[in-house]
Amino acid sequence: MSQFSATARGLLFLGATAVLASPAAAQSTKTPKYSNEFLNIGVGARALGMGKVQSSLANDATAGYWNPAGLVNQTHKYDGVLMHSELFSGVVKNDYVAFSMPLDDKSAVGISVLRLGVDNIADTRALINEYGYVQYDKIEYFSVADYALLLSYARKVGPEGLSIGGNGKIIYRNIGKFAHGYGFGIDAGVQYNRKGWNLGLMARDITTTFNAWTINADEYQKGLNNVDANLGDPIPKNSTEITLPRFVLGVGRRFTLPKEFSALVAVDLESTTDGQRGTPISTKAVSVNPAAGLELGYKNLVFLRGGAGNYQQISSVVDKSLQWKGQYSLGAGVAISGLRVDLALSRLAVEKLGSASQTNSLIVSLGYGFK
């Protein structure tokens, strides 16, 4: 058996073991689905244009997010990435910045900062004064935003092409003056690259991630002063939110085509353990969602990309029938002298008033590698 085959089987066994080991944790703890979901939107227009299949491919500063093991495979000594995208017609802003560098010939570090937020939300609780008159100068504005700081480390180990990595992440979530929460979690990943093949396994929140929420009850009470207490919802209490592990197993293959063209094909299998979801493979213990991506390149200079994933069964609001919907993406990029400019258009199919509709997101990112 070749070294590549043995290592590949080892990665597949590790992925299967992690997924099968997680149901006990999922069943023993009642946790909400989609906890800290802002961390699963994705970063980098290249990745988002390929359907987010990056666990086996990431090899620049974005690897700190997709799979920290890839930080040791970046082609430049220093690498930085900036990204901005707007969701739901610009209502939601999604921003990301990352930087990575080697420590020596076998290890590398990276730092990533993410923010997802809705700004300038009007607080109109004091709009009408005690005399019943409208006072527009009493309107205040606040933001609802989620932040994450990822500190990454990667190291080459074992046979050539094998690397491991990990993240320590700090989370801050804020709902204006009403509530805020702090959290901490750990991710781990492994990559193996050999003869054009790329294998990767990313384990997010492997120790479970805990968010401790603090509620400002006085601010909530202000909104209930002029409302019948029997009609309002109870004031929330301080609580802890738990995020269970998520595993992404990926494989990619690079092909050299005639006339200096190239093709990169990759597939990811994402497994969640927070309860049954409407995914193609769905059980009470684990739900698995496949994704696929393609990148066509010319002279490693110009790239076209496409991807598909995030398949869900959506129930019609009219006849309650179930329909399969997916998320599809297109992208393009240019790389010149270390500078990378990437664009991606992600289209999500949703059910709206009984008919299919589309919501589009435009993502722009800049990357620069030097030395």
C-alpha positions in Angstrom: 0.0 0.0 0.0 1.4 3.4 -0.9 2.0 6.1 1.6 -0.7 8.3 0.0 -3.3 5.5 0.2 -2.5 4.8 3.9 -2.8 8.4 4.9 -6.0 8.9 2.9 -7.6 5.9 4.6 -6.4 7.3 7.9 -8.1 10.6 7.2 -11.3 8.9 6.2 -11.3 6.8 9.3 -10.7 9.8 11.5 -13.6 11.6 9.9 -16.0 8.6 10.3 -14.9 8.1 13.9 -15.5 11.8 14.7 -19.0 11.8 13.2 -20.1 8.5 14.8 -18.8 9.5 18.2 -20.8 12.7 18.2 -24.4 11.4 18.6 -24.0 10.7 22.3 -23.1 14.3 22.9 -26.0 15.5 20.7 -28.5 13.3 22.4 -27.4 14.0 26.0 -27.6 17.8 25.7 -30.5 19.9 24.5 -29.0 22.5 22.3 -30.4 24.9 19.8 -29.8 24.4 16.1 -27.9 27.1 14.2 -26.1 28.4 17.3 -23.3 30.8 16.3 -24.5 30.4 12.7 -22.7 33.6 11.6 -19.5 31.6 11.7 -20.8 29.2 9.0 -21.5 31.8 6.3 -18.0 31.5 4.9 -15.2 33.9 4.0 -13.3 34.9 0.9 -14.8 35.4 -2.6 -12.8 32.5 -4.0 -14.2 30.0 -1.6 -17.7 31.3 -1.7 -17.6 31.3 -5.5 -16.7 27.5 -5.3 -19.6 26.6 -3.0 -17.5 26.8 0.1 -15.5 23.6 -0.6 -12.3 24.5 1.1 -11.4 22.1 3.9 -8.9 20.3 1.6 -7.9 23.3 -0.5 -7.3 26.4 1.7 -3.7 27.5 1.5 -3.6 31.2 2.2 -4.7 33.5 5.1 -8.3 32.2 4.7 -7.1 28.8 5.9 -7.4 30.1 9.5 -11.1 30.0 8.9 -11.6 27.0 6.6 -8.9 24.7 7.9 -5.9 26.0 9.9 -3.7 23.1 8.8 -3.4 24.8 5.4 -1.5 27.8 6.7 1.8 26.0 6.2 1.0 25.5 2.5 0.7 29.2 1.5 2.8 30.2 -1.5 4.0 33.5 -0.1 5.7 34.2 3.2 3.1 36.8 4.3 -0.5 36.7 3.2 -3.5 39.0 4.0 -7.1 39.0 2.9 -9.9 41.5 3.1 -13.6 40.7 2.3 -16.9 42.6 2.3 -20.3 41.3 1.4 -23.9 42.5 1.8 -26.8 40.2 2.4 -30.6 40.8 1.9 -30.3 43.9 -0.3 -27.5 45.4 1.9 -29.4 45.2 5.2 -26.8 42.8 6.7 -23.1 43.6 6.4 -20.5 40.8 6.5 -16.8 41.8 6.9 -13.6 39.8 7.3 -9.9 40.4 7.6 -7.1 37.9 8.0 -3.3 37.7 8.1 -0.9 34.7 8.2 2.9 34.1 8.3 5.4 31.3 9.0 7.2 30.9 12.3 9.8 28.6 10.7 10.0 26.1 7.8 7.5 23.8 9.6 5.0 26.0 11.3 2.8 29.0 10.7 0.4 31.3 12.6 -2.6 33.3 11.5 -5.2 35.8 12.9 -8.8 36.3 11.6 -11.5 38.8 12.6 -15.1 38.5 11.5 -18.1 40.7 11.9 -21.7 40.2 10.8 -24.1 42.9 11.7 -27.2 45.0 11.1 -26.7 48.7 11.9 -28.9 51.8 12.4 -31.9 49.9 13.9 -34.4 52.5 15.1 -35.4 52.3 18.8 -38.8 54.0 18.9 -39.9 53.1 22.4 -39.7 56.8 23.5 -41.2 58.2 20.3 -44.5 59.1 22.0 -44.0 61.1 25.2 -46.2 61.1 28.3 -48.5 63.6 26.8 -49.2 61.5 23.7 -47.2 63.7 21.3 -44.6 62.3 18.8 -41.0 63.4 19.5 -38.7 62.3 16.6 -35.7 63.5 18.5 -36.3 60.7 21.0 -35.5 58.0 18.4 -32.3 56.2 19.2 -30.3 53.8 17.0 -28.5 50.6 17.8 -26.7 47.7 16.1 -27.0 44.0 16.4 -23.6 42.4 15.6 -21.6 39.2 16.0 -17.8 39.2 16.2 -15.2 36.5 16.2 -11.5 36.5 16.7 -9.6 33.4 15.5 -6.0 32.7 16.5 -4.5 29.9 14.4 -1.5 27.6 14.5 -0.4 25.0 12.0 2.5 22.6 11.7 3.9 20.1 9.2 4.1 16.6 10.7 4.8 13.0 9.6 5.1 12.2 5.9 5.6 14.9 3.3 2.4 16.9 2.6 0.7 16.2 6.0 -0.1 19.1 8.3 -2.3 19.7 11.3 -3.6 22.9 12.8 -5.9 24.4 15.4 -7.9 27.6 16.2 -8.7 29.2 19.5 -11.7 31.5 18.9 -13.2 34.2 21.0 -16.8 35.3 20.3 -18.6 38.5 21.2 -22.3 39.0 20.3 -24.2 42.2 21.0 -27.8 43.2 20.7 -27.6 46.9 21.4 -28.1 47.8 25.0 -30.4 44.8 25.5 -28.0 41.9 25.7 -24.5 40.7 25.0 -22.7 37.4 25.1 -19.1 36.1 25.2 -18.0 32.7 24.0 -14.9 30.6 23.5 -14.2 27.5 21.3 -11.6 25.4 19.7 -11.3 24.0 16.1 -8.9 21.5 14.7 -7.9 20.4 11.2 -5.7 18.2 9.1 -4.6 18.4 5.5 -2.7 16.0 3.2 -1.5 17.0 -0.2 0.3 14.7 -2.7 0.6 14.4 -6.5 -2.3 16.8 -7.2 -4.6 15.3 -4.6 -5.8 17.3 -1.6 -7.5 15.7 1.5 -8.8 17.6 4.5 -10.7 17.2 7.7 -12.0 20.2 9.7 -13.6 19.8 13.1 -15.3 22.9 14.4 -16.2 23.4 18.0 -14.6 20.1 19.0 -14.9 20.8 22.7 -18.4 22.5 22.1 -18.5 26.2 22.2 -20.2 28.1 25.1 -21.7 31.5 24.8 -22.6 33.1 28.1 -25.4 35.7 27.7 -26.0 38.7 29.9 -29.4 40.4 29.7 -30.0 44.0 30.5 -33.5 43.6 32.2 -33.9 47.3 32.7 -33.7 48.1 29.0 -36.3 45.4 28.3 -38.6 46.8 31.0 -38.6 50.2 29.4 -40.4 48.7 26.4 -43.0 47.2 28.6 -44.0 50.3 30.6 -46.7 51.2 28.2 -47.8 47.7 27.3 -50.1 45.3 29.2 -47.8 42.9 30.9 -50.1 40.0 30.0 -49.5 40.8 26.3 -45.7 41.0 26.3 -43.2 38.2 26.3 -41.4 37.5 29.5 -38.1 39.3 30.0 -35.2 36.9 29.1 -32.8 35.7 31.7 -29.1 35.2 31.7 -28.3 31.9 30.0 -25.7 29.8 28.3 -25.8 28.8 24.7 -24.0 25.7 23.4 -22.6 25.0 19.9 -22.1 21.3 19.2 -19.3 20.0 16.9 -19.4 20.2 13.1 -17.2 18.1 10.8 -16.2 18.8 7.2 -14.4 16.1 5.2 -13.1 17.1 1.8 -11.2 15.9 -1.2 -9.9 17.9 -4.2 -8.0 17.1 -7.4 -6.0 19.4 -9.6 -5.8 18.7 -13.4 -3.4 20.2 -15.9 -5.2 20.9 -19.2 -3.8 21.8 -22.7 -2.8 25.3 -23.6 -1.9 26.3 -20.0 -5.4 25.8 -18.7 -6.0 24.0 -15.4 -9.0 22.6 -13.5 -9.5 22.2 -9.7 -12.4 20.0 -8.6 -13.4 19.5 -5.0 -16.1 18.0 -2.8 -17.0 18.5 0.8 -19.2 16.5 3.2 -20.4 18.7 6.1 -21.8 16.9 9.1 -23.7 18.6 11.9 -24.5 17.1 15.3 -27.1 19.5 16.8 -30.2 17.5 15.7 -32.0 16.4 12.6 -32.0 18.9 9.7 -33.6 18.8 6.3 -30.4 17.7 4.5 -29.9 14.9 1.9 -28.6 12.6 4.7 -30.6 13.3 7.8 -30.9 11.4 11.1 -31.5 12.4 14.7 -27.8 11.8 15.4 -26.1 13.5 12.5 -27.1 15.4 9.3 -24.8 15.4 6.3 -24.8 18.0 3.5 -22.6 17.6 0.4 -21.1 20.5 -1.6 -19.1 20.6 -4.8 -16.9 23.3 -6.5 -15.0 23.8 -9.7 -12.2 26.3 -10.6 -10.9 26.8 -14.1 -7.7 28.7 -14.5 -5.6 30.1 -17.3 -1.8 30.5 -16.7 -2.6 30.8 -12.9 -3.7 34.3 -13.8 -7.4 34.3 -14.6 -10.0 32.1 -12.9 -13.7 31.1 -13.3 -15.5 29.3 -10.5 -18.8 27.6 -9.7 -20.3 25.7 -6.8 -23.4 24.1 -5.3 -24.3 23.1 -1.8 -26.5 23.8 1.2 -29.3 21.6 0.1 -32.4 21.7 2.2 -35.9 20.5 2.2 -38.2 23.5 2.3 -41.9 23.3 3.2 -44.3 25.3 1.0 -46.3 27.8 2.9 -49.3 27.1 0.6 -49.7 23.3 0.4 -47.0 22.2 2.9 -45.3 20.1 0.2 -41.6 19.5 0.6 -39.2 20.8 -2.1 -35.4 20.5 -2.4 -33.7 23.8 -2.6 -29.9 24.5 -2.9 -27.4 27.3 -2.9 -25.6 28.0 -6.1 -22.6 30.3 -6.7 -20.5 31.7 -9.5 -17.2 33.5 -9.2 -14.2 35.0 -11.0 -10.7 36.1 -10.0 -7.4 37.6 -11.2 -4.0 37.1 -9.6 -1.1 39.3 -10.5 2.2 39.6 -8.7 0.8 38.4 -5.4 -2.4 40.5 -5.6 -5.6 38.6 -5.8 -9.0 40.2 -6.7 -12.0 37.9 -6.4 -15.7 38.3 -7.0 -18.5 35.9 -6.2 -22.2 35.8 -6.7 -24.1 33.5 -4.4 -27.8 32.7 -5.1 -29.9 31.1 -2.4 -33.3 29.6 -3.4 -36.1 30.3 -0.8 -39.8 29.7 -0.5 -41.8 32.9 -0.5 -45.6 32.9 -0.4 -45.7 29.5 -1.9 -43.5 30.2 -4.9 -39.8 29.9 -5.5 -37.7 33.1 -5.3 -34.0 34.0 -5.2 -31.9 36.1 -2.9 -28.5 37.1 -4.2 -25.3 38.1 -2.4 -22.3 39.8 -4.0 -19.0 39.1 -2.3 -15.8 41.0 -3.0 -12.4 40.1 -1.5 -8.8 41.2 -1.9 -5.8 39.1 -1.1 -2.1 40.0 -1.2 0.9 37.7 -0.7 4.4 39.1 -0.5 8.0 37.8 0.0 
